[in-house]
């Protein structure tokens, strides 16, 4: 390859000239041949003159664009080479643009230090986490319990108001999450007004009043949605009717339980059994849970936890029916506890299905350690009609 940066070859007699002279071949010159004939002298690359002590960097390197001499001059110099005048030892490098890389065996590399085969200490086992702030959850639970029991046994109408407020907040959480995650605009105003009226109608007029209020609330949802464009009308009103049935209508059965002479004790039994069922499932599942109950819906629930819920609820049901309910018997409490454990678990799984479809963990953040109101109503709502019905069958509705 031609490289004009080297300049013209030196004249005969100068150091570094290998070509023929006028007097004939120079002693020690290369034999004549195609690459060394006089006519080809101009095509022969002269060997570059290496300075005595090249300095690193500088404008000279930049101008020439040539790499420095960084490898050994001779193949037998394997560990390095020493400059003739300065005595400076230079370490070889495996590659230079002017001087090709040598064989790897020519420059032995330092062997890496052997890895230690000493056994590493095992990591400390992590403690099993409960998955939520228990102190906050217990504090909020105790506060809600005091509020509910005080209103339940002092003035029944106040307890009905507490239920109505819980229904309205639950509807707000549910409709807000539907709009945020699925762009479903279920009308909140008719749902909130109709839901509160539904609870009051169930307390005043019983099941007949609850059904009438449910029908009117559904009709109000259909009409209210007509004031907006028709796009998405079907999914919006469908979600609205579902919300009206899921939250206020099921909650109405709690108000209907309260109308009996021992209504306060019936409601207390309903609340105790549901809470005990959830607590048994949580405690037993957290300590002994190994087999998943419904991994695609709620990965945290286990079959051992379900057995704990059934056991705890049946024991609590037997005690409540025997000592709190007029005319009740312990064996009725066993059946009631079994039914509550099943309905509470199904209600919890149902809301978990909704939240998984929406891609959220909690319905809200109103209750620290619990989530939202709907996260506490998930097992109570489907359990209310079950307890109301079994109470009517076992001891009547009076």
GIHU-V124713 format. One line per field, one symbol per residue. psi: psi as a letter, one per 40 degrees, with the letter a starting at -180 (. if undefined). burial: I if it has 9 or more other C-alpha atoms within 8 Angstrom, else O. Layout:
psi = ???
burial = ???
//
This chain:
psi = hiheeeaiiiiieiheheiiideaihheiiiiadeeiddedeehhihihhidghiiaiddddddeiiiheiididegdeiihhdddehhhhiiehiddhiiiidedghihhihiihehhihiihhiihieeigdddddddddddddddddddechddddddddddddddddddddddddddefhghhdddddddddddddddddeaddddddddddddddddddeeeiieheddddddddddddddcddddddddddeeidfdddddddddddddddddddddddddehdhidgdddgdehiddddddddddddddddddddedhheiiddddddddddddddddddddddddddddefididafdhhedbiddededdddeddddddddddddeie.
burial = OOOOOOOOOOOOOOOOIOIIIOOOOIOOIOOOOOOIIOOIIOOOOOOOOOOOOOOOOOOOIIOOOOOOOIIIOOOOIIOIIOIOOOOOOIIIOOIIOOOOOOOOOOIOOOOOOOOOOOOOOOOOOOOOOOOOIOOIIIOIOOOOOOOIIOIIOOOIOIIIOIIIIIIIIIIIIIIOIIIOOOOIOIIIOIIIOIIIIIIIIIIOIIOOIIOOIIOIIIOIIIOIIIOOOOOOIOOIIOIIIOIIIIIIIIIIIIIIIIOIOIIIIIIIIIIIIIOIIIIIIIIIIIOOIOOIIIIOIIIOIIIIIIIIIIIIIIIIIIIIIIOIIOOIIIOIIIIIIIIIIIIIIIIIIIIIIOIIOIOOOIIIIOIIIIIIIIIIOIIIIIIIIIIIOIIIOOIOOO
//
